[in-house]
Amino acid sequence: MSSFDNIREILEKGNVVALTGAGISEESGITTFRGKEGIWEKFNPAIYANIPGLIGVFVFRPGRMRDFILEFYETIHNAKPNKAHYILLEMEKRGILNCVITQNVDNLHERAGSKNVIELHGNMIRFRCMKCKKEYTLDEKGLKELVHNLKRASRFQIIKLILPRCNCGGRYRPDVVLFGEALPQDEFTKAYMEIERANSLLLIGTSGIVYPAASLPYYAKEKGIMIIEINPSYTPLSRLADYTIFEKAAEAMPRIFE
């Protein structure tokens, strides 16, 4: 019996939780933040990944601010879910996948159709009012319009586009976690609860170096949960895994569920 047969047998028993990272999105055309040609090669995260730095860029280099925001949203708009996303959806439909826990903010799991998605770092196309906490999510048309308008935006139009006014008088902002901000504890609590009752944990495209998300596989290991890793290269999590497939997810997932 091959490793793929063993993995298929384990997963088909059900009670599977998937933890996904930047690798699965990279296969959809979204470069990893720290990878080659990633966004942090073009924009210094010490400046662009926190509120004080973004305010400074907006005041002194508004054009650069627009470029940074446009980079994010144009990339997300152009990306499409890949085979790995759709196979996770099929696993959910068949009742063998309980949920997807993702570190990604690109909404690709939801666009593929997955319903039970736990977002550890938020979602770039969801906006939350900083005052009343009301939320709204951009649809395909809204995202396309945002990208179009950002390309032509002046300094103050950027604010209206990215921080639109809420009816309560407050302003919306993209519902993502920036450096120095508190992580969504409700989401982490749900993630730990899902792992608590899982039979197996499927790691897809995550390097295991970003905490606290990287603590989840270690928690699963302590609980004796079977761990299956899919990643094209060795990661710090590979030594935890019971099975590792050194391939891209969009190639490996169809082979598991032929």
C-alpha positions as CSV (number, residue, x, y, z in Angstrom):
1,M,0.0,0.0,0.0
2,S,1.4,3.4,-1.0
3,S,1.6,6.5,1.2
4,F,-1.2,8.0,-0.8
5,D,-3.4,4.9,-0.1
6,N,-2.6,5.1,3.6
7,I,-3.4,8.8,3.7
8,R,-6.7,8.3,1.8
9,E,-7.7,5.6,4.2
10,I,-7.0,7.9,7.2
11,L,-8.8,10.9,5.8
12,E,-11.9,8.9,4.7
13,K,-12.4,7.9,8.3
14,G,-13.6,11.5,8.7
15,N,-13.2,14.0,11.6
16,V,-10.5,15.8,9.5
17,V,-9.4,19.4,10.2
18,A,-7.2,21.2,7.6
19,L,-4.8,23.9,8.5
20,T,-3.8,26.0,5.4
21,G,-1.1,28.6,4.9
22,A,0.4,30.7,2.2
23,G,1.5,27.8,0.1
24,I,-2.0,26.8,-1.0
25,S,-2.7,30.4,-2.1
26,E,0.6,30.7,-3.9
27,E,-0.6,28.0,-6.3
28,S,-3.5,30.4,-7.2
29,G,-1.1,33.2,-8.0
30,I,-0.7,34.9,-4.7
31,T,3.0,35.1,-3.8
32,T,3.9,34.4,-0.2
33,F,4.5,37.5,1.9
34,R,8.2,36.7,2.5
35,G,8.9,34.7,-0.6
36,K,10.6,35.7,-3.8
37,E,8.8,38.7,-5.3
38,G,6.5,38.6,-2.3
39,I,4.9,41.8,-1.0
40,W,7.4,42.3,1.8
41,E,10.2,42.4,-0.8
42,K,8.5,45.5,-2.3
43,F,7.2,47.1,0.8
44,N,9.0,47.1,4.2
45,P,6.8,45.3,6.7
46,A,8.3,47.4,9.5
47,I,6.5,50.3,7.9
48,Y,3.6,48.8,5.9
49,A,2.4,46.1,8.3
50,N,1.3,48.3,11.2
51,I,-1.0,51.3,11.8
52,P,1.6,54.0,12.7
53,G,3.7,53.1,9.7
54,L,0.7,53.2,7.3
55,I,-0.3,56.6,8.7
56,G,3.2,58.0,8.0
57,V,3.2,56.6,4.4
58,F,-0.3,58.1,3.8
59,V,0.8,61.6,5.0
60,F,4.2,61.7,3.3
61,R,3.9,59.3,0.3
62,P,0.2,58.9,-0.6
63,G,1.1,57.5,-4.0
64,R,3.1,54.7,-2.4
65,M,0.3,54.0,0.0
66,R,-2.1,53.5,-3.0
67,D,0.5,51.2,-4.7
68,F,0.7,49.1,-1.5
69,I,-3.1,48.7,-1.1
70,L,-3.6,48.2,-4.9
71,E,-1.0,45.4,-4.8
72,F,-3.0,43.5,-2.2
73,Y,-6.5,43.9,-3.8
74,E,-5.5,43.5,-7.4
75,T,-3.6,40.2,-6.6
76,I,-6.6,38.9,-4.7
77,H,-9.0,39.9,-7.5
78,N,-6.9,38.1,-10.1
79,A,-6.5,34.9,-8.1
80,K,-8.8,31.9,-8.4
81,P,-9.3,28.9,-6.1
82,N,-7.2,25.9,-7.3
83,K,-7.8,22.2,-7.2
84,A,-6.7,21.9,-3.6
85,H,-9.4,24.4,-2.5
86,Y,-12.0,22.5,-4.4
87,I,-11.0,19.1,-3.0
88,L,-11.3,20.5,0.5
89,L,-14.8,21.7,-0.5
90,E,-15.6,18.2,-1.7
91,M,-14.3,16.7,1.5
92,E,-16.6,19.1,3.4
93,K,-19.6,18.1,1.3
94,R,-18.9,14.4,1.9
95,G,-18.8,15.0,5.7
96,I,-15.2,13.9,6.2
97,L,-13.7,17.5,6.7
98,N,-15.0,19.3,9.7
99,C,-13.4,22.7,8.9
100,V,-10.6,24.6,7.3
101,I,-8.4,26.7,9.6
102,T,-6.6,29.2,7.5
103,Q,-3.8,31.7,8.0
104,N,-4.6,33.3,4.7
105,V,-6.6,36.5,4.2
106,D,-7.5,36.1,0.5
107,N,-11.0,34.6,0.8
108,L,-10.1,31.8,-1.6
109,H,-11.6,29.0,0.5
110,E,-14.9,30.8,0.7
111,R,-14.8,31.6,-3.0
112,A,-14.3,27.8,-3.7
113,G,-17.5,27.2,-1.6
114,S,-16.2,26.0,1.8
115,K,-18.7,26.9,4.6
116,N,-16.8,26.2,7.8
117,V,-13.7,28.4,7.6
118,I,-11.9,29.7,10.6
119,E,-9.8,32.7,9.7
120,L,-6.9,33.2,12.1
121,H,-5.7,36.5,10.6
122,G,-8.9,37.9,9.1
123,N,-10.1,38.5,5.6
124,M,-9.0,41.3,3.2
125,I,-12.4,41.6,1.5
126,R,-14.4,41.8,4.7
127,F,-14.6,45.3,6.3
128,R,-15.5,45.9,10.0
129,C,-16.5,49.2,11.5
130,M,-14.0,50.3,14.1
131,K,-16.8,51.9,16.2
132,C,-20.0,49.7,16.1
133,K,-18.2,46.5,14.7
134,K,-20.7,46.1,11.9
135,E,-19.4,44.1,9.0
136,Y,-19.8,43.8,5.2
137,T,-18.0,41.7,2.6
138,L,-17.2,42.6,-0.9
139,D,-18.6,40.5,-3.7
140,E,-16.9,39.9,-7.0
141,K,-18.3,43.1,-8.5
142,G,-17.4,45.2,-5.4
143,L,-13.9,43.9,-5.4
144,K,-13.5,44.7,-9.1
145,E,-14.8,48.2,-8.5
146,L,-12.4,48.7,-5.6
147,V,-9.4,47.7,-7.7
148,H,-10.6,50.0,-10.6
149,N,-11.1,53.0,-8.3
150,L,-7.8,52.5,-6.4
151,K,-5.9,52.8,-9.7
152,R,-7.2,56.3,-10.1
153,A,-7.5,57.4,-6.5
154,S,-6.1,60.6,-5.1
155,R,-4.8,60.9,-1.5
156,F,-8.2,61.5,0.1
157,Q,-10.0,59.1,-2.2
158,I,-7.8,56.4,-0.8
159,I,-9.3,57.0,2.7
160,K,-12.8,56.9,1.4
161,L,-12.1,53.6,-0.4
162,I,-10.3,51.7,2.3
163,L,-11.8,53.4,5.4
164,P,-15.4,54.1,4.2
165,R,-17.8,55.9,6.6
166,C,-20.3,53.8,8.5
167,N,-23.9,54.9,9.3
168,C,-22.9,55.1,13.0
169,G,-20.3,57.8,12.2
170,G,-17.3,55.5,12.6
171,R,-15.1,54.1,9.8
172,Y,-14.8,50.7,8.3
173,R,-11.4,49.1,7.8
174,P,-10.2,45.8,6.3
175,D,-10.8,43.1,8.8
176,V,-7.2,41.8,9.0
177,V,-4.7,41.6,11.8
178,L,-1.7,44.0,11.4
179,F,1.5,43.7,13.3
180,G,1.1,44.7,16.9
181,E,-2.7,44.1,16.9
182,A,-4.5,41.6,19.0
183,L,-5.4,38.3,17.3
184,P,-9.0,37.2,17.1
185,Q,-9.2,35.0,20.2
186,D,-12.6,33.7,19.3
187,E,-11.2,32.2,16.1
188,F,-8.2,30.7,17.9
189,T,-10.5,29.2,20.6
190,K,-12.7,27.6,17.8
191,A,-9.5,26.3,16.1
192,Y,-8.3,24.6,19.3
193,M,-11.8,23.1,19.9
194,E,-11.9,21.7,16.3
195,I,-8.5,20.1,16.7
196,E,-9.6,18.7,20.1
197,R,-12.2,16.5,18.5
198,A,-10.4,15.7,15.3
199,N,-9.0,12.3,14.2
200,S,-6.5,13.8,11.8
201,L,-4.9,17.2,10.9
202,L,-4.1,18.0,7.3
203,L,-1.4,20.6,7.0
204,I,-1.4,22.3,3.5
205,G,1.2,24.9,2.5
206,T,2.0,26.1,5.9
207,S,5.6,26.6,7.1
208,G,5.0,26.4,10.8
209,I,7.0,29.5,11.6
210,V,4.3,32.1,12.3
211,Y,2.9,31.9,15.8
212,P,0.5,31.4,17.4
213,A,-0.9,29.6,14.4
214,A,2.1,27.3,14.4
215,S,1.2,26.1,17.9
216,L,-1.8,24.2,16.5
217,P,0.0,21.2,15.0
218,Y,2.0,20.8,18.3
219,Y,-1.3,20.8,20.2
220,A,-2.6,18.1,17.8
221,K,0.6,16.1,18.3
222,E,0.2,16.2,22.1
223,K,-3.4,14.9,21.6
224,G,-2.2,12.0,19.5
225,I,-3.9,13.2,16.4
226,M,-2.7,11.9,13.1
227,I,-0.8,14.6,11.2
228,I,-0.5,14.6,7.4
229,E,1.6,17.4,5.7
230,I,1.5,18.5,2.1
231,N,4.2,20.9,1.2
232,P,6.7,21.0,-1.7
233,S,9.7,21.4,0.7
234,Y,10.7,20.4,4.2
235,T,9.3,22.6,7.0
236,P,9.7,22.7,10.8
237,L,6.4,20.8,11.0
238,S,7.7,17.9,8.9
239,R,9.2,16.2,11.9
240,L,5.8,16.2,13.6
241,A,4.0,14.7,10.6
242,D,3.1,11.0,10.5
243,Y,3.0,11.4,6.7
244,T,4.5,14.1,4.5
245,I,4.0,14.5,0.8
246,F,6.6,16.8,-0.7
247,E,4.4,18.1,-3.5
248,K,2.3,21.2,-4.2
249,A,-1.2,20.8,-2.9
250,A,-2.9,21.2,-6.2
251,E,-1.0,18.2,-7.4
252,A,-1.1,16.1,-4.3
253,M,-4.7,16.5,-3.3
254,P,-6.1,15.1,-6.6
255,R,-3.8,12.1,-6.3
256,I,-5.1,11.4,-2.8
257,F,-8.7,11.6,-3.9
258,E,-8.5,10.2,-7.5
